[in-house]
Amino acid sequence: MNFAPVVRTVVALVACAGAACAAAPASTPTRVIPPGVTAAGVAIGGLTAEPARARIERSFARPIEIVAEDGVRRIAPTRTGAVADVDAAVTAAFAATPQSRIAVPVTFSAARAARVVAALARRYDRAPVDARVTGADAAGPTFAPAKAGRTVDRRTMSAAIAQLLHDGTRTPLRLLTKRVPPARTVASFGPVIVISRSTNTLRLYDGRQLVRSFSVATGQAIYPTPAGLWHIVDMQRNPWWYPPTQDAWAKGLKPVPPGPSNPLGTRWMGLDAPGVGIHGTDAPASIGYSVSHGCIRMQVPDAEWLFEHVHVGTPVVIL
């Protein structure tokens, strides 16, 4: 039997197989990010593209935490319109050297971030409370004390939130506020008038400090000066006097222009007690008695002096 053709066939097949093996490409290893590389603080070294991208996205989506007096407020980055360019970060990571720190490009809306801070301010701002007169006793006026307010430091909080978005960290932020002092404390309160009907006296205080005391006339029994806490709401120089048409005693009387016969003298300090005011008088002999129709009469020079030391809004306590 002739084996030569068979041998030649086998040799040919082996040669073809060798040629085919030589022509097949070698398998390409999967690309991974160099070891030790981080992106916005997230370790992505040794990862391929998709796991690295997913890890960065999860980290960026974590809420920003604001530590306030009543707990922790959590703010999703999407509320600021924040978007992270994860693809750019992954591309840069593949080209980086081992142990590199890669930044993740971030954009956000400054206007939307400001609205986030404004919402915090609406929740946590507290307006200051001014001192106010509550009444009076033998020692003078009594007060409810002033209280300082607070306001969220909007500029600093906006900058801090922007920083967390850019660097990718989520370190809790303490809510930053600023103290807002009251406009008026007891020490800086200003004029307060205290009138005693039992002694027919008017005392002017600067806060709790007595400034000056006057003898006055107050209302008679049938027309008493109303007790309570009132305020000056109207101040007039050289006022006209108009008869109170609702009162029987004034029936038939005519208005009186400024002048020496004017029942109001030269100054009028009207209260928010209807029809009642502090004023001068054309009847100086009435001072010291309870004879008026409800108003507080003063000697004309005293009323003129007081007029210059009070203002609209000055509290008047009538005991």
SEMI-530377 format. One record per residue (C-alpha): residue number from 1; residue in one letter; chain; z negated, y negated, x. Coordinates in Angstrom, 1 decimal. Layout:
REM SEMI-530377
<NUM, A, A, <Z, Y, X>>,
...
REM end
This chain:
REM SEMI-530377
<1, M, A, <0.0, 0.0, 0.0>>,
<2, N, A, <0.9, -3.4, 1.3>>,
<3, F, A, <-2.2, -5.7, 1.3>>,
<4, A, A, <-0.5, -8.7, 2.9>>,
<5, P, A, <0.5, -10.5, -0.3>>,
<6, V, A, <-3.0, -10.2, -1.7>>,
<7, V, A, <-4.6, -11.5, 1.4>>,
<8, R, A, <-2.3, -14.5, 1.4>>,
<9, T, A, <-3.2, -15.2, -2.2>>,
<10, V, A, <-6.9, -15.1, -1.6>>,
<11, V, A, <-6.5, -17.4, 1.4>>,
<12, A, A, <-4.5, -19.8, -0.6>>,
<13, L, A, <-7.2, -19.9, -3.4>>,
<14, V, A, <-9.9, -20.6, -0.9>>,
<15, A, A, <-8.0, -23.4, 0.7>>,
<16, C, A, <-7.4, -25.0, -2.7>>,
<17, A, A, <-11.0, -24.7, -3.6>>,
<18, G, A, <-11.9, -26.4, -0.3>>,
<19, A, A, <-9.5, -29.1, -1.0>>,
<20, A, A, <-10.9, -29.7, -4.5>>,
<21, C, A, <-14.5, -29.9, -3.1>>,
<22, A, A, <-13.4, -32.4, -0.5>>,
<23, A, A, <-11.8, -34.6, -3.2>>,
<24, A, A, <-14.8, -34.6, -5.6>>,
<25, P, A, <-17.0, -37.8, -5.2>>,
<26, A, A, <-20.6, -37.6, -4.2>>,
<27, S, A, <-23.2, -38.4, -7.1>>,
<28, T, A, <-24.3, -42.1, -7.1>>,
<29, P, A, <-28.1, -42.6, -7.0>>,
<30, T, A, <-29.6, -44.7, -9.9>>,
<31, R, A, <-30.5, -48.3, -8.9>>,
<32, V, A, <-34.1, -49.3, -8.9>>,
<33, I, A, <-35.9, -52.6, -8.3>>,
<34, P, A, <-37.4, -52.8, -4.8>>,
<35, P, A, <-41.0, -51.8, -4.5>>,
<36, G, A, <-43.8, -54.4, -5.1>>,
<37, V, A, <-41.5, -56.8, -7.0>>,
<38, T, A, <-43.1, -58.7, -9.9>>,
<39, A, A, <-41.6, -60.9, -12.6>>,
<40, A, A, <-44.0, -63.6, -14.0>>,
<41, G, A, <-46.9, -61.4, -12.8>>,
<42, V, A, <-45.5, -58.2, -14.3>>,
<43, A, A, <-45.0, -55.3, -11.9>>,
<44, I, A, <-41.4, -54.0, -12.2>>,
<45, G, A, <-40.9, -52.5, -8.7>>,
<46, G, A, <-39.4, -49.0, -8.8>>,
<47, L, A, <-38.1, -49.5, -12.3>>,
<48, T, A, <-34.5, -49.4, -13.5>>,
<49, A, A, <-33.0, -52.2, -15.5>>,
<50, E, A, <-34.0, -51.2, -19.1>>,
<51, P, A, <-37.7, -50.3, -18.4>>,
<52, A, A, <-38.1, -53.5, -16.4>>,
<53, R, A, <-36.5, -55.6, -19.2>>,
<54, A, A, <-38.8, -54.0, -21.8>>,
<55, R, A, <-41.9, -54.5, -19.7>>,
<56, I, A, <-41.1, -58.2, -19.2>>,
<57, E, A, <-40.4, -58.8, -22.9>>,
<58, R, A, <-43.6, -57.1, -24.0>>,
<59, S, A, <-45.6, -59.2, -21.6>>,
<60, F, A, <-43.9, -62.5, -22.7>>,
<61, A, A, <-44.5, -61.7, -26.4>>,
<62, R, A, <-48.3, -61.6, -25.9>>,
<63, P, A, <-50.0, -64.4, -27.9>>,
<64, I, A, <-51.5, -67.5, -26.3>>,
<65, E, A, <-55.2, -67.4, -27.0>>,
<66, I, A, <-57.1, -70.7, -27.7>>,
<67, V, A, <-60.9, -70.3, -27.5>>,
<68, A, A, <-62.6, -72.6, -30.0>>,
<69, E, A, <-66.1, -73.0, -31.4>>,
<70, D, A, <-65.3, -70.7, -34.4>>,
<71, G, A, <-63.5, -68.0, -32.5>>,
<72, V, A, <-60.2, -67.3, -30.8>>,
<73, R, A, <-56.9, -68.8, -32.2>>,
<74, R, A, <-53.9, -66.7, -31.3>>,
<75, I, A, <-50.5, -68.4, -31.1>>,
<76, A, A, <-47.3, -66.4, -30.9>>,
<77, P, A, <-44.8, -67.9, -28.3>>,
<78, T, A, <-42.1, -67.9, -30.9>>,
<79, R, A, <-44.1, -70.7, -32.8>>,
<80, T, A, <-43.1, -73.0, -29.9>>,
<81, G, A, <-39.5, -71.8, -30.0>>,
<82, A, A, <-40.0, -70.1, -26.6>>,
<83, V, A, <-37.2, -67.9, -25.2>>,
<84, A, A, <-37.4, -66.0, -21.9>>,
<85, D, A, <-34.2, -65.3, -19.9>>,
<86, V, A, <-35.2, -61.7, -19.1>>,
<87, D, A, <-31.7, -60.7, -18.0>>,
<88, A, A, <-31.7, -63.4, -15.3>>,
<89, A, A, <-35.1, -62.2, -14.1>>,
<90, V, A, <-34.0, -58.5, -13.9>>,
<91, T, A, <-30.8, -59.5, -12.0>>,
<92, A, A, <-32.9, -61.5, -9.5>>,
<93, A, A, <-35.3, -58.6, -9.1>>,
<94, F, A, <-32.6, -56.2, -8.1>>,
<95, A, A, <-31.5, -58.7, -5.4>>,
<96, A, A, <-35.0, -59.4, -4.2>>,
<97, T, A, <-36.8, -58.0, -1.1>>,
<98, P, A, <-39.8, -55.8, -1.5>>,
<99, Q, A, <-43.0, -57.5, -2.7>>,
<100, S, A, <-41.1, -60.5, -4.0>>,
<101, R, A, <-42.4, -62.6, -6.9>>,
<102, I, A, <-39.7, -63.4, -9.4>>,
<103, A, A, <-40.0, -66.2, -12.0>>,
<104, V, A, <-38.8, -65.6, -15.5>>,
<105, P, A, <-36.8, -68.7, -16.8>>,
<106, V, A, <-38.3, -69.9, -20.0>>,
<107, T, A, <-37.2, -72.6, -22.5>>,
<108, F, A, <-39.2, -73.9, -25.5>>,
<109, S, A, <-39.2, -76.8, -27.9>>,
<110, A, A, <-41.6, -79.5, -26.9>>,
<111, A, A, <-41.6, -80.8, -30.5>>,
<112, R, A, <-42.6, -77.4, -31.9>>,
<113, A, A, <-45.3, -77.0, -29.2>>,
<114, A, A, <-46.6, -80.4, -30.2>>,
<115, R, A, <-46.8, -79.3, -33.8>>,
<116, V, A, <-48.8, -76.3, -32.7>>,
<117, V, A, <-51.3, -78.6, -31.0>>,
<118, A, A, <-51.3, -81.0, -34.0>>,
<119, A, A, <-52.3, -78.1, -36.2>>,
<120, L, A, <-55.2, -77.4, -33.9>>,
<121, A, A, <-56.2, -81.1, -34.1>>,
<122, R, A, <-56.1, -81.0, -37.9>>,
<123, R, A, <-58.5, -78.1, -37.8>>,
<124, Y, A, <-60.9, -79.3, -35.1>>,
<125, D, A, <-60.8, -83.1, -35.1>>,
<126, R, A, <-63.9, -84.7, -36.4>>,
<127, A, A, <-64.0, -88.4, -37.3>>,
<128, P, A, <-67.0, -90.4, -36.0>>,
<129, V, A, <-69.6, -91.5, -38.6>>,
<130, D, A, <-70.8, -95.1, -38.3>>,
<131, A, A, <-74.5, -96.0, -38.8>>,
<132, R, A, <-75.1, -97.2, -42.4>>,
<133, V, A, <-77.9, -98.9, -44.2>>,
<134, T, A, <-79.7, -96.7, -46.7>>,
<135, G, A, <-82.3, -99.1, -47.9>>,
<136, A, A, <-85.3, -101.0, -46.6>>,
<137, D, A, <-89.0, -100.9, -46.3>>,
<138, A, A, <-91.8, -103.3, -45.1>>,
<139, A, A, <-90.5, -102.9, -41.5>>,
<140, G, A, <-86.9, -103.9, -42.3>>,
<141, P, A, <-83.7, -102.0, -43.1>>,
<142, T, A, <-83.5, -98.2, -42.9>>,
<143, F, A, <-80.4, -96.5, -41.5>>,
<144, A, A, <-78.5, -93.2, -41.5>>,
<145, P, A, <-77.7, -92.8, -37.7>>,
<146, A, A, <-74.3, -92.8, -36.3>>,
<147, K, A, <-72.6, -89.6, -35.2>>,
<148, A, A, <-69.9, -89.3, -32.5>>,
<149, G, A, <-66.6, -87.6, -33.5>>,
<150, R, A, <-64.2, -85.6, -31.4>>,
<151, T, A, <-60.4, -85.3, -31.1>>,
<152, V, A, <-58.3, -82.5, -29.5>>,
<153, D, A, <-56.9, -83.6, -26.2>>,
<154, R, A, <-53.4, -83.2, -27.3>>,
<155, R, A, <-51.7, -84.2, -24.1>>,
<156, T, A, <-53.7, -81.8, -21.9>>,
<157, M, A, <-53.4, -78.9, -24.4>>,
<158, S, A, <-49.7, -79.3, -24.7>>,
<159, A, A, <-49.3, -79.2, -20.9>>,
<160, A, A, <-51.6, -76.1, -20.7>>,
<161, I, A, <-49.5, -74.2, -23.3>>,
<162, A, A, <-46.3, -75.2, -21.5>>,
<163, Q, A, <-47.7, -73.9, -18.2>>,
<164, L, A, <-48.7, -70.5, -19.8>>,
<165, L, A, <-45.2, -70.2, -21.2>>,
<166, H, A, <-43.6, -70.9, -17.9>>,
<167, D, A, <-45.7, -68.7, -15.6>>,
<168, G, A, <-46.0, -65.9, -18.1>>,
<169, T, A, <-49.8, -65.6, -17.8>>,
<170, R, A, <-52.0, -65.4, -20.9>>,
<171, T, A, <-55.3, -66.6, -19.5>>,
<172, P, A, <-57.3, -67.8, -22.6>>,
<173, L, A, <-57.4, -71.5, -22.9>>,
<174, R, A, <-60.6, -73.3, -24.0>>,
<175, L, A, <-59.8, -75.9, -26.6>>,
<176, L, A, <-60.1, -79.2, -24.9>>,
<177, T, A, <-61.6, -82.1, -26.9>>,
<178, K, A, <-62.6, -85.7, -26.2>>,
<179, R, A, <-65.6, -87.5, -27.6>>,
<180, V, A, <-64.9, -90.3, -30.1>>,
<181, P, A, <-67.8, -92.8, -30.2>>,
<182, P, A, <-68.7, -94.4, -33.5>>,
<183, A, A, <-67.6, -98.0, -34.0>>,
<184, R, A, <-71.1, -99.0, -35.1>>,
<185, T, A, <-74.5, -97.7, -34.1>>,
<186, V, A, <-77.9, -98.9, -35.3>>,
<187, A, A, <-78.2, -100.8, -32.0>>,
<188, S, A, <-74.9, -102.6, -32.6>>,
<189, F, A, <-75.0, -102.8, -36.3>>,
<190, G, A, <-75.0, -106.5, -36.9>>,
<191, P, A, <-76.4, -108.5, -39.8>>,
<192, V, A, <-78.4, -106.9, -42.7>>,
<193, I, A, <-80.0, -109.0, -45.4>>,
<194, V, A, <-83.3, -107.7, -47.1>>,
<195, I, A, <-84.5, -109.6, -50.2>>,
<196, S, A, <-87.9, -109.0, -51.7>>,
<197, R, A, <-88.2, -110.1, -55.3>>,
<198, S, A, <-92.0, -109.7, -55.3>>,
<199, T, A, <-92.4, -112.3, -52.5>>,
<200, N, A, <-89.1, -114.3, -53.1>>,
<201, T, A, <-88.1, -114.0, -49.5>>,
<202, L, A, <-84.8, -113.3, -47.8>>,
<203, R, A, <-84.9, -111.8, -44.3>>,
<204, L, A, <-81.9, -111.6, -42.0>>,
<205, Y, A, <-81.8, -108.8, -39.5>>,
<206, D, A, <-79.6, -107.9, -36.6>>,
<207, G, A, <-79.8, -104.1, -36.9>>,
<208, R, A, <-83.6, -103.6, -36.9>>,
<209, Q, A, <-84.3, -106.9, -35.2>>,
<210, L, A, <-85.6, -109.7, -37.5>>,
<211, V, A, <-83.6, -112.8, -36.9>>,
<212, R, A, <-84.9, -115.3, -39.5>>,
<213, S, A, <-86.8, -115.4, -42.8>>,
<214, F, A, <-86.3, -117.7, -45.8>>,
<215, S, A, <-88.0, -118.6, -49.0>>,
<216, V, A, <-85.7, -118.1, -51.9>>,
<217, A, A, <-85.6, -118.0, -55.7>>,
<218, T, A, <-84.8, -114.8, -57.6>>,
<219, G, A, <-84.1, -113.8, -61.1>>,
<220, Q, A, <-86.5, -114.4, -64.0>>,
<221, A, A, <-87.8, -111.5, -66.0>>,
<222, I, A, <-85.1, -111.7, -68.7>>,
<223, Y, A, <-82.3, -112.0, -66.0>>,
<224, P, A, <-83.7, -110.0, -63.1>>,
<225, T, A, <-82.0, -109.9, -59.7>>,
<226, P, A, <-80.7, -106.3, -59.5>>,
<227, A, A, <-82.5, -104.0, -57.0>>,
<228, G, A, <-80.5, -101.7, -54.8>>,
<229, L, A, <-78.1, -101.6, -51.9>>,
<230, W, A, <-75.3, -104.1, -52.2>>,
<231, H, A, <-72.7, -105.8, -50.0>>,
<232, I, A, <-71.3, -109.3, -49.6>>,
<233, V, A, <-67.8, -109.1, -51.0>>,
<234, D, A, <-66.8, -112.8, -51.4>>,
<235, M, A, <-67.6, -115.9, -49.3>>,
<236, Q, A, <-66.7, -119.4, -50.4>>,
<237, R, A, <-67.3, -122.9, -48.9>>,
<238, N, A, <-67.8, -125.7, -51.4>>,
<239, P, A, <-67.2, -123.4, -54.4>>,
<240, W, A, <-66.6, -124.2, -58.0>>,
<241, W, A, <-69.2, -123.1, -60.5>>,
<242, Y, A, <-67.9, -121.3, -63.6>>,
<243, P, A, <-70.2, -120.6, -66.5>>,
<244, P, A, <-70.6, -116.8, -67.2>>,
<245, T, A, <-69.1, -116.7, -70.6>>,
<246, Q, A, <-70.7, -113.4, -71.5>>,
<247, D, A, <-74.2, -114.9, -71.2>>,
<248, A, A, <-75.7, -116.9, -74.2>>,
<249, W, A, <-77.4, -119.4, -71.9>>,
<250, A, A, <-74.1, -120.6, -70.5>>,
<251, K, A, <-72.5, -121.2, -73.9>>,
<252, G, A, <-70.8, -124.6, -74.1>>,
<253, L, A, <-71.2, -125.3, -70.4>>,
<254, K, A, <-68.2, -126.5, -68.4>>,
<255, P, A, <-67.1, -125.6, -64.9>>,
<256, V, A, <-68.6, -127.8, -62.2>>,
<257, P, A, <-66.5, -128.8, -59.1>>,
<258, P, A, <-67.9, -129.0, -55.6>>,
<259, G, A, <-70.4, -131.8, -55.2>>,
<260, P, A, <-74.1, -132.6, -55.3>>,
<261, S, A, <-74.5, -131.4, -58.9>>,
<262, N, A, <-73.0, -128.0, -58.3>>,
<263, P, A, <-75.5, -125.2, -59.1>>,
<264, L, A, <-74.1, -123.2, -56.2>>,
<265, G, A, <-74.7, -125.9, -53.6>>,
<266, T, A, <-72.1, -125.8, -50.8>>,
<267, R, A, <-72.0, -122.0, -50.0>>,
<268, W, A, <-71.4, -118.9, -52.1>>,
<269, M, A, <-71.9, -115.3, -50.8>>,
<270, G, A, <-71.0, -113.0, -53.8>>,
<271, L, A, <-72.3, -109.5, -54.0>>,
<272, D, A, <-70.7, -106.4, -55.5>>,
<273, A, A, <-73.5, -106.6, -58.1>>,
<274, P, A, <-71.5, -108.2, -61.0>>,
<275, G, A, <-72.1, -111.9, -61.2>>,
<276, V, A, <-74.8, -112.0, -58.5>>,
<277, G, A, <-74.6, -113.9, -55.3>>,
<278, I, A, <-76.6, -115.7, -52.6>>,
<279, H, A, <-76.0, -119.5, -52.8>>,
<280, G, A, <-77.4, -122.9, -52.3>>,
<281, T, A, <-78.8, -124.8, -55.2>>,
<282, D, A, <-79.0, -128.3, -56.8>>,
<283, A, A, <-82.6, -127.5, -57.9>>,
<284, P, A, <-84.5, -127.2, -54.6>>,
<285, A, A, <-87.9, -127.2, -56.4>>,
<286, S, A, <-87.0, -123.7, -57.8>>,
<287, I, A, <-87.2, -122.1, -54.4>>,
<288, G, A, <-90.1, -119.7, -54.1>>,
<289, Y, A, <-90.1, -118.8, -57.8>>,
<290, S, A, <-88.5, -116.2, -60.1>>,
<291, V, A, <-86.4, -118.6, -62.2>>,
<292, S, A, <-82.7, -117.9, -61.6>>,
<293, H, A, <-80.3, -116.0, -63.9>>,
<294, G, A, <-80.1, -113.2, -61.4>>,
<295, C, A, <-78.7, -114.9, -58.3>>,
<296, I, A, <-80.6, -115.6, -55.1>>,
<297, R, A, <-81.0, -119.3, -54.5>>,
<298, M, A, <-81.5, -120.9, -51.1>>,
<299, Q, A, <-82.0, -124.4, -49.9>>,
<300, V, A, <-78.6, -125.8, -49.1>>,
<301, P, A, <-79.1, -126.1, -45.3>>,
<302, D, A, <-80.5, -122.5, -45.3>>,
<303, A, A, <-77.5, -121.2, -47.3>>,
<304, E, A, <-75.1, -123.0, -44.9>>,
<305, W, A, <-76.9, -121.5, -41.9>>,
<306, L, A, <-76.8, -118.0, -43.4>>,
<307, F, A, <-73.2, -118.3, -44.3>>,
<308, E, A, <-72.3, -118.6, -40.6>>,
<309, H, A, <-74.3, -115.5, -39.6>>,
<310, V, A, <-73.0, -113.0, -42.1>>,
<311, H, A, <-69.6, -111.7, -43.1>>,
<312, V, A, <-67.8, -109.9, -45.9>>,
<313, G, A, <-69.2, -106.3, -45.9>>,
<314, T, A, <-72.7, -107.4, -44.7>>,
<315, P, A, <-75.3, -105.0, -46.5>>,
<316, V, A, <-77.8, -106.7, -48.8>>,
<317, V, A, <-80.9, -104.7, -49.8>>,
<318, I, A, <-82.8, -106.0, -52.8>>,
<319, L, A, <-86.3, -104.6, -53.2>>,
REM end
